[in-house]
Amino acid sequence: MLPRKAVLNVKPYQPGKPIEEVKRELGLQDVIKMASNENPLGPSPKAVEAIRKYAGNINRYPEGGCFYLRQAIAKKLKIKPEQFIFGNGSDEIIGLILRAFVNEGDEVVVASPTFLMYEAASSAHGAKIKVVPMRYFKYDLKAMKDAVTKNTKVVFIANPDNPNGTYVTRYELEDFLKGLPGETIVFLDEAYFDFVEEQDYPNGLDYLGKNNLIVTRTFSKAYGLAGLRVGYGVSSPEIIKYMEAVREPFNVNSLAQIGAIGALKDKDFLVRSKKAVREGKKFLYSEFKAMGIRYVPSVTNFILIEIGSKSGEVTERLLKKGVIVRNMKAWGLENFIRVTVGKESENKRFIKELKKIIL
Ligand SMILES: Cc1ncc(COP(=O)(O)O)c(C=O)c1O
């Protein structure tokens, strides 16, 4: 029994280990996860409250078009409701753009290392993937533009990027968008948008309409709803129309829709989340400096740190102490680990265990 040819080339995505799995497998009681760039403060309380109130209705199918969530976000972002598509996490939007626009053999351009789903989903769709290396942990947008041909259907850019934690500036993005072929879709993934505080960081929504651009965002990170799976894409009504045609009818479940509406109202939670990340990074940077560990300064909620040739072993030893971080081998960054900023107590515990291992 053989699958489609394209499926044979797919490198399955390896997610960070869940807390329960580590507890079960290693017989540990107290495990912290700093491996999947989630929000350590928990979910937005307003989201939880909204879900509790709604829970008695889950015998019904959800609203397929996310009507109320669509209205709420459209109002907040001052963009027409028909310019949105919602997904089972923003991950699903990656698959939808490929399903709607990429034929087998069409080209897509991705950077390396970046979010692994772009390549995994593109290869599952039989796309021809052009990989452009990052330069000093940043997008080389000039090289990416050079890689674009008239057969390029999609260019993927995460801004800020995962796992690098770096960002593309307003000037760089504008320069990149100028003169791209009309048929090329720019997929601008802003999963970590809410954390960025830099003045020259562009808001992708400002560029809608100028190119074939789709901007994606998620409730998984700053809003603390990773377990619900809800994200969205914003683009031209025409691009959205084709993506809607290939979307599953009930792809975003009703609790996710209700929870996301609750989270949108929770300004206080967003402020607290950003503060925790800002302060957590300050603490971690100073500890890394004191330990002589090099790191890539991050505009988001995780940090790429250089551990050296023993990074795999360090990850394993941290795991045995109940601290889950991400080994970067699957990204080709053999000497690095990526750590998500946790609560104050988690950041301290991570540093304490790391010191025991490497000093
Ligand atoms: C750059 C980037 N895009 C998208 C996602 C997917 O997020 P979601 O939970 O919305 O599917 C992630 C998750 O880690 C990410 O790092």
The ligand as an SDF file (V2000), in Angstrom:
LIG
                    3D

 16 16  0  0  0  0  0  0  0  0999 V2000
    5.8360   30.8750   13.8050 C   0  0  0  0  0  0  0  0  0  0  0  0
    4.6620   30.0780   14.2190 C   0  0  0  0  0  0  0  0  0  0  0  0
    3.5690   30.0770   13.4690 N   0  0  0  0  0  0  0  0  0  0  0  0
    2.4790   29.3820   13.7870 C   0  0  0  0  0  0  0  0  0  0  0  0
    2.4550   28.6020   14.9290 C   0  0  0  0  0  0  0  0  0  0  0  0
    1.2350   27.7730   15.1770 C   0  0  0  0  0  0  0  0  0  0  0  0
    0.4260   28.2910   16.1000 O   0  0  0  0  0  0  0  0  0  0  0  0
   -1.0670   27.7570   16.3140 P   0  0  0  0  0  0  0  0  0  0  0  0
   -1.1000   27.2500   17.6940 O   0  0  0  0  0  0  0  0  0  0  0  0
   -1.9200   28.9490   16.0720 O   0  0  0  0  0  0  0  0  0  0  0  0
   -1.3400   26.6870   15.3050 O   0  0  0  0  0  0  0  0  0  0  0  0
    3.5640   28.5530   15.7620 C   0  0  0  0  0  0  0  0  0  0  0  0
    3.5410   27.7150   16.9700 C   0  0  0  0  0  0  0  0  0  0  0  0
    4.4850   27.4780   17.6360 O   0  0  0  0  0  0  0  0  0  0  0  0
    4.6960   29.3010   15.3820 C   0  0  0  0  0  0  0  0  0  0  0  0
    5.8050   29.2670   16.1320 O   0  0  0  0  0  0  0  0  0  0  0  0
  1  2  1  0
  2  3  1  0
  2 15  2  0
  3  4  2  0
  4  5  1  0
  5  6  1  0
  5 12  2  0
  6  7  1  0
  7  8  1  0
  8  9  2  0
  8 10  1  0
  8 11  1  0
 12 13  1  0
 12 15  1  0
 13 14  2  0
 15 16  1  0
M  END
$$$$
